[in-house]
Amino acid sequence: MLVEAGEPAAALTLLGGEPPDGPSAAVVRWQIARGLANAAAGHPEAAREAFGRAERSLPHEASSQGGPASGVDRAWPGPLVIELADLHRQRGEALVALHDPSAVTPLREALAAAPRSARHRGALHADLAVALAGNDPDDAAEHAREARAIAVRIGSTRIPARLGPP
Protein backbone atom coordinates (compact mmCIF):
# COMPACT_ATOMS: atom_id res chain seq x y z
CA MET A 1 0.00 0.00 0.00
CA LEU A 2 2.88 2.38 0.71
CA VAL A 3 4.19 1.92 -2.84
CA GLU A 4 0.73 2.67 -4.26
CA ALA A 5 0.58 5.76 -2.03
CA GLY A 6 3.84 7.01 -3.58
CA GLU A 7 6.02 6.13 -0.57
CA PRO A 8 8.42 3.43 -1.80
CA ALA A 9 11.20 4.48 0.62
CA ALA A 10 8.82 4.01 3.55
CA ALA A 11 7.84 0.60 2.15
CA LEU A 12 11.49 -0.45 1.94
CA THR A 13 12.07 0.73 5.51
CA LEU A 14 9.04 -1.17 6.76
CA LEU A 15 10.03 -4.33 4.89
CA GLY A 16 13.56 -4.23 6.28
CA GLY A 17 16.64 -5.78 4.76
CA GLU A 18 16.13 -9.40 5.80
CA PRO A 19 13.28 -11.73 4.91
CA PRO A 20 10.89 -12.74 7.66
CA ASP A 21 11.11 -16.05 9.46
CA GLY A 22 8.30 -18.27 8.38
CA PRO A 23 7.06 -20.39 5.55
CA SER A 24 8.81 -20.20 2.21
CA ALA A 25 5.72 -18.66 0.65
CA ALA A 26 5.97 -15.72 3.06
CA VAL A 27 9.59 -15.19 2.07
CA VAL A 28 8.66 -15.20 -1.63
CA ARG A 29 5.89 -12.65 -0.96
CA TRP A 30 8.44 -10.50 0.91
CA GLN A 31 10.87 -10.70 -2.04
CA ILE A 32 8.10 -9.66 -4.43
CA ALA A 33 7.20 -6.71 -2.17
CA ARG A 34 10.88 -5.67 -2.05
CA GLY A 35 11.05 -5.89 -5.84
CA LEU A 36 7.99 -3.68 -6.31
CA ALA A 37 9.21 -1.13 -3.74
CA ASN A 38 12.70 -1.00 -5.26
CA ALA A 39 11.24 -0.51 -8.75
CA ALA A 40 9.02 2.32 -7.50
CA ALA A 41 12.03 3.86 -5.76
CA GLY A 42 14.00 3.77 -9.03
CA HIS A 43 16.43 0.99 -8.03
CA PRO A 44 16.33 -1.29 -11.08
CA GLU A 45 19.07 -3.72 -10.09
CA ALA A 46 17.67 -4.25 -6.59
CA ALA A 47 14.21 -4.80 -8.08
CA ARG A 48 15.48 -7.35 -10.60
CA GLU A 49 17.50 -9.15 -7.91
CA ALA A 50 14.46 -9.38 -5.62
CA PHE A 51 12.29 -10.87 -8.38
CA GLY A 52 15.09 -13.26 -9.35
CA ARG A 53 15.32 -14.47 -5.74
CA ALA A 54 11.53 -14.85 -5.61
CA GLU A 55 11.51 -16.96 -8.76
CA ARG A 56 14.44 -19.09 -7.59
CA SER A 57 12.64 -19.69 -4.30
CA LEU A 58 9.62 -21.25 -5.97
CA PRO A 59 9.56 -25.04 -5.61
CA HIS A 60 10.72 -27.04 -8.60
CA GLU A 61 9.04 -30.29 -7.63
CA ALA A 62 5.56 -31.17 -8.74
CA SER A 63 2.75 -29.28 -7.11
CA SER A 64 -0.47 -30.74 -5.74
CA GLN A 65 -2.10 -29.96 -9.09
CA GLY A 66 0.29 -32.32 -10.86
CA GLY A 67 3.09 -31.24 -13.13
CA PRO A 68 6.07 -28.97 -12.61
CA ALA A 69 5.57 -25.84 -10.52
CA SER A 70 6.60 -23.65 -13.43
CA GLY A 71 3.55 -24.79 -15.36
CA VAL A 72 0.79 -24.61 -12.76
CA ASP A 73 -1.23 -21.81 -11.30
CA ARG A 74 -0.30 -22.42 -7.68
CA ALA A 75 3.13 -23.14 -6.30
CA TRP A 76 1.93 -23.55 -2.71
CA PRO A 77 -1.48 -24.88 -1.84
CA GLY A 78 -2.82 -23.91 1.54
CA PRO A 79 -3.49 -20.72 3.43
CA LEU A 80 -0.59 -18.76 1.91
CA VAL A 81 -0.62 -19.26 -1.86
CA ILE A 82 1.89 -18.04 -4.39
CA GLU A 83 0.31 -17.96 -7.80
CA LEU A 84 2.82 -17.98 -10.60
CA ALA A 85 0.66 -15.57 -12.56
CA ASP A 86 0.99 -13.16 -9.62
CA LEU A 87 4.78 -13.36 -9.81
CA HIS A 88 4.64 -12.60 -13.54
CA ARG A 89 2.10 -9.81 -13.02
CA GLN A 90 4.10 -8.14 -10.27
CA ARG A 91 7.42 -8.53 -12.10
CA GLY A 92 5.78 -6.91 -15.15
CA GLU A 93 4.38 -4.12 -12.97
CA ALA A 94 7.87 -3.45 -11.58
CA LEU A 95 9.40 -3.42 -15.06
CA VAL A 96 6.73 -0.97 -16.24
CA ALA A 97 7.66 1.31 -13.32
CA LEU A 98 11.28 1.09 -14.50
CA HIS A 99 10.24 1.88 -18.12
CA ASP A 100 11.73 -1.44 -19.18
CA PRO A 101 10.26 -2.75 -22.47
CA SER A 102 10.87 -6.34 -21.32
CA ALA A 103 7.77 -5.88 -19.10
CA VAL A 104 5.64 -7.12 -22.00
CA THR A 105 6.73 -10.75 -21.64
CA PRO A 106 5.79 -11.36 -17.97
CA LEU A 107 2.61 -9.31 -18.37
CA ARG A 108 1.48 -11.41 -21.35
CA GLU A 109 2.32 -14.58 -19.41
CA ALA A 110 0.23 -13.39 -16.47
CA LEU A 111 -2.68 -12.44 -18.73
CA ALA A 112 -2.50 -15.83 -20.49
CA ALA A 113 -2.88 -17.51 -17.08
CA ALA A 114 -6.43 -16.09 -16.96
CA PRO A 115 -6.30 -14.20 -13.65
CA ARG A 116 -9.46 -14.81 -11.68
CA SER A 117 -9.70 -11.29 -10.31
CA ALA A 118 -11.17 -8.56 -12.51
CA ARG A 119 -8.95 -6.06 -10.69
CA HIS A 120 -5.85 -8.07 -11.66
CA ARG A 121 -7.02 -8.41 -15.28
CA GLY A 122 -7.65 -4.67 -15.45
CA ALA A 123 -4.25 -3.87 -13.96
CA LEU A 124 -2.58 -6.26 -16.41
CA HIS A 125 -4.28 -4.63 -19.39
CA ALA A 126 -3.31 -1.17 -18.09
CA ASP A 127 0.31 -2.18 -17.55
CA LEU A 128 0.44 -3.82 -20.98
CA ALA A 129 -0.94 -0.63 -22.54
CA VAL A 130 1.85 1.38 -20.93
CA ALA A 131 4.53 -1.18 -21.80
CA LEU A 132 3.42 -1.42 -25.45
CA ALA A 133 2.80 2.30 -26.04
CA GLY A 134 6.18 2.99 -27.64
CA ASN A 135 6.42 -0.08 -29.87
CA ASP A 136 2.88 -1.15 -30.70
CA PRO A 137 0.41 1.72 -30.27
CA ASP A 138 -2.53 -0.22 -31.74
CA ASP A 139 -2.11 -3.12 -29.30
CA ALA A 140 -1.50 -0.61 -26.49
CA ALA A 141 -4.76 1.18 -27.32
CA GLU A 142 -6.68 -2.11 -27.26
CA HIS A 143 -5.27 -2.99 -23.83
CA ALA A 144 -6.07 0.53 -22.58
CA ARG A 145 -9.69 0.17 -23.79
CA GLU A 146 -10.00 -3.19 -22.05
CA ALA A 147 -8.48 -1.81 -18.83
CA ARG A 148 -10.90 1.13 -18.82
CA ALA A 149 -13.89 -1.14 -19.53
CA ILE A 150 -12.98 -3.40 -16.61
CA ALA A 151 -12.42 -0.36 -14.39
CA VAL A 152 -15.88 0.97 -15.21
CA ARG A 153 -17.46 -2.44 -14.55
CA ILE A 154 -15.86 -2.80 -11.11
CA GLY A 155 -15.80 0.88 -10.15
CA SER A 156 -12.01 1.13 -9.96
CA THR A 157 -10.21 4.46 -10.01
CA ARG A 158 -6.75 2.92 -9.61
CA ILE A 159 -6.78 1.00 -12.89
CA PRO A 160 -7.33 4.07 -15.11
CA ALA A 161 -4.79 5.97 -13.01
CA ARG A 162 -2.15 3.44 -14.15
CA LEU A 163 -2.82 4.59 -17.72
CA GLY A 164 -2.41 8.28 -17.00
CA PRO A 165 -4.73 10.96 -18.36
CA PRO A 166 -7.29 9.72 -20.93
Stockholm file with secondary structure:
# STOCKHOLM 1.0

chainA/1-166         MLVEAGEPAAALTLLGGEPPDGPSAAVVRWQIARGLANAAAGHPEAAREAFGRAERSLPHEASSQGGPASGVDRAWPGPLVIELADLHRQRGEALVALHDPSAVTPLREALAAAPRSARHRGALHADLAVALAGNDPDDAAEHAREARAIAVRIGSTRIPARLGPP
#=GR chainA/1-166 SS CTTTTTCHHHHHHHHCSSCCSSCHHHHHHHHHHHHHHHHHTTCHHHHHHHHHHHHHHSCCSBCTTSSBGGGSSBSSCSSSCCBHHHHHHHHHHHHHHTTCGGGHHHHHHHHHTCCSCHHHHHHHHHHHHHHHTTTCHHHHHHHHHHHHHHHHHHTCSHHHHHHCCC
#=GC SS_cons         CTTTTTCHHHHHHHHCSSCCSSCHHHHHHHHHHHHHHHHHTTCHHHHHHHHHHHHHHSCCSBCTTSSBGGGSSBSSCSSSCCBHHHHHHHHHHHHHHTTCGGGHHHHHHHHHTCCSCHHHHHHHHHHHHHHHTTTCHHHHHHHHHHHHHHHHHHTCSHHHHHHCCC
//
